[in-house]
Amino acid sequence: MSSDTHLQPNSRPVWRDYLELTKPRVVLLIVFTALVGMFLAVPGLPPLRALVFGSLGIWLAASSAAAVNHVIDQRIDSEMARTRHRPLPEGKLDDVRAVIFSLVLGVLSMALLIFWVNPLTAVLTFASLIGYAIVYTLWLKRATPQNIVIGGAAGAAPPVLGWTAVTNEVHADALLLFLIIFAWTPPHFWALAIARRDEYAKIGMPMLPVAYGVALTRLHILLYTIILTLITIMPLLTGMSGIVYGIAALVLDARFMWHAWRLYRDAESDAARPMRTFWWSIAYLGYLFGALLIDHYTSLFLKLV
């Protein structure tokens, strides 16, 4: 941890630097999938207390983990074009402030979840925080090309956390939501890793395209997209969701498969294809979970009428 306390002049409000530490766009998707888990867990509307404090607690925990990630990765962030302008590499904030900020967020998160939601959600959220901030960022990320596959479990937890916040139990349907994000994570992140391969190689990060080449990574993306497609059919087969979700999943999976196939076949002649696949994967997950939510309440409405 750096002992340098001399911060660089900052031309923007300092709160924006702290906000950037939380990776707000990533956390927004995390909280959204947790909210979907909350709404799917009950036939009507989730209890207001669990909805508000559960969402807030999960958001604070994810933000805390993101801040820890900034602290641990600041050296490699400074060497990558995508991340060199983050607050720590630029000297807008120092390690001590970032660590204290992360600890405050984490403590507030645990307090909210323990006293206002339920201890099970607090324990699972804490495990997810440690899994991402420590196990993945500090160890797996630097240890194995399969880092994102193993570490993806922490990122797949939010729907389960949302479900347990409302029901105080881990349900099979919640684990199905977990599996969807778990299978989605490798093709999502490996597309970015292909686009940033040279930068990862420069800093010695053993991402899959660095360790085994781009061709094998493209094949892995295609295979994992097939696995993802098969998993997204399961909510329809188990009765968790209905025809509205089924149609949406079919369309979304077909589009994702098209991107994966084009990446597999045309990546060498289309330099923009990896990033197109990456950005589509983000939209895909949002649309898919939105379809789960719409289907849930469409089915309830049809039962009432």
BELTA-V486928 format. One line per field, one symbol per residue. ss: DSSP state (2 for helix, 1 for strand, 0 for the rest). A space follows every 50 residues. Layout:
# BELTA-V486928
ss = ???
This chain:
# BELTA-V486928
ss = 00000000000002222222200222222222222222220000000222 22222222222222222222220222200000000000000000222222 22222222222222222022222222222222222222222220002222 22222002222222222000022222222222222222222222202222 22000002222202222222222222222222222220000022222222 22222222222222220000002222222222222222222222222222 22220
